[in-house]
Amino acid sequence: MKKKRSADNQIIDTFQTSYSDNSFEVLYNQYAHKVYRTCLAMTNDSADAQDYTQDIFIKVFAKLNSFQNRSSFSTWLYAISYHYCLDRLRLNKQLKTEPLSYDLSDTLSDEELIDGIPGIRLKEVVERRIQAQELALMKLPDEELTLLRLKYEQGLSIRDLSEHYKLSESAVKMRLKRTRDKLQAIQTGIDY
């Protein structure tokens, strides 16, 4: 175990001093399968596990300079992997949405009716909802819109947002909740 830790430390030192892609590649090759297994165990979805593994290693690449050898690299990597998956699972549970592809309007037939009611086409309903969502987002102040985009489009964690805005995590959570409530009120036509 000490040999592995020592080898990892040498590779990390090389990366931190020379930003060598080869040293990062060695770490990636050595740990990618372990990160993938962690993600798969948490998500039970191989596609998500593969995506999360890539995202985690991008995050690790960006933060490897901050690794301070307080724990082994594998422990540090596991913590990042675990928290990343946990954040993504919470986000997915919170949003309760399915992603729409850009070609959705092409795949929907004009003959598909909502509840069999003539004149109301599924394609039209989806397009109206997307337009309404975009209009509601445009009514939000820039600061609130940026916060939502950082959280839900960029996937930043509460901790990352807290550091970015120099606020406590509870303050970030409260701002997100208020902004989501405001967005919902705008969509339902309630003055906020």
N, C-alpha and C positions, 0 to 999 in steps of 0.2 A: 504494500500500500504506500509506504514511504517513497519507494522508487517511482511509482506512478505520479505521486504528488510532486516529487522533485522534477520529473520530466515535464509535467504540466507547467510548473513554475518557470522552467527554462523556456518553454515555448511562449508563455505569456510575456516573460521578460523580453524575449526577442521581438514579439509583436509590439509591445509598449515602447521599445526604443527605436525600432526601425519600420514599424507599420508594415511588416512583411506579410503579404497575402499568403505566402506558403505556410507560415506558422499558423495563421488562422485556419487555413485549409486542413492542416493536421488536426487541430482541435475539432473542427467540423466533422471530419471523417471518423474521429475517435468517439464523438458523443452524439452524433445526429440520430443514430438508432435508439439511444437511450431517451433522448428528448421525445422522439416520435412515440415510443412506447408509453411514456408518461402522458403525452397528449391523447393518445388512443385510449388509455385507461380512463381518462377523465371525460372524453367526449363520446366514446363508442362510435366514432365516425372516422373512417380512414381518410376521407378527403379533407375533413376539418383538421385532423391530426397532421396531415402533410402540410397544409397551409400554415397551421400554427407553428410547426417546427421551423419552417422558413422564416416566419415573422420573428420567432424567438431568436434565431441566429442573427438576423438583421439587428435586433435590439442588442444582443450580446456584442456584436461587432462594434456598435456605436458606444457601448459602455465598458468595453474591455479595459480601456485606460483607467477606469475608476476602480478596477479590481485591486484590492489591497492585501490579499493573502491572509485575511482574518479567518477564513475557512478554506477548505479545499475548493478547487475550481469546480469539481463535480457537485459539491453541495451548493455553491453559489449558482451554478447553472440550473440545478434542480429547483431552487427557490424561484428563480426567474421564470422557469417553465411552469411551475405550479401556479404562481400568481397570475401569469399571463392567461393561462387556460381558465382559471377561476374568473378573472375579469371578463373574458369573452363569453363564458357561460352565463354570467350574471347579465351581461349586456343582451345576449340573445333572449334570455328569459324576460327581461324588462321590455324589450321592444316588441316581442310577440308578432313579428312580421316575417313575411317571406320576400326575398329579393325579387324585384321585377327586372326582367331583361329588357334591353332597349328594343328588341324585336318583338316584344309582346304584342304590340298592336298588329303586327304582320301575321302572328299565329292565330289571333282570334278571328273567327269567322263573323261576317256581318249577319249571318243567319242565327247566331246564338242570342237568344232572348232572355231577359231577366224574368224569372218566374213565368215564362210563357206569355208575357205581356207584349203585344205588338208595339213597335215604335221605340222601345227601350232596348238598345243593343248593349251587350256586355262591353264591347270595345269602347263605346261612347262613355259608359259609366267609368271605366278605368281611366280614360283620358281626362274626364272631368275631375276625378279624384286627384290625379297627378297635378293638374293645373291648380286646383284648390290648395294643395299642399305647397306648391311653389309660391303662390300668392301669399299664403299665410306666413311662410318663411321670410318673404320680402318685407313683411310688416314688422318683423322683429328688429330691434336696435342691433347695430353691427356687433356690439360687444357680446350680446346674447347669442346671436347667430354664430359668431366665431366659437363661442364656448360649446354650442351644440355640435358644430362641425368637428372640432377637435376631439370631442368625446365619441361621437357616433360615426363619423366618416373616417377619421384618422385613428380611432381606436385607443386614444390615450386613456390611461387609468386615472382614477381619482387622485392617486398619489402624484402622478405626473402633472396633472392639472393643478394640483395644490402647489407644487414647486413652480410651475410656469406662472401662475397668478400671484404667488407669494401669499396664499391664504391657507387656512386650516382645511383639512379634508372635509370636515362637517360643513364649512362655509361653501365649499365647492359643491357638495351634494345638495345643499339648500338652493344654491343658484341654479343648478341643473333642474331641480324639481320645479322651482318657480317659472323657469323658462319653458319647460314642457307644459306646465299648467297654462301659461300664457298662450302658447302655441295652440293648445287644444281649445282655449276660449276663443281665439281668433277664428279657428276653423268652424266652430259652432255658431259664430256670429255674436258672441257675448262681448260687450265692451269690457275691456280690461284696464 
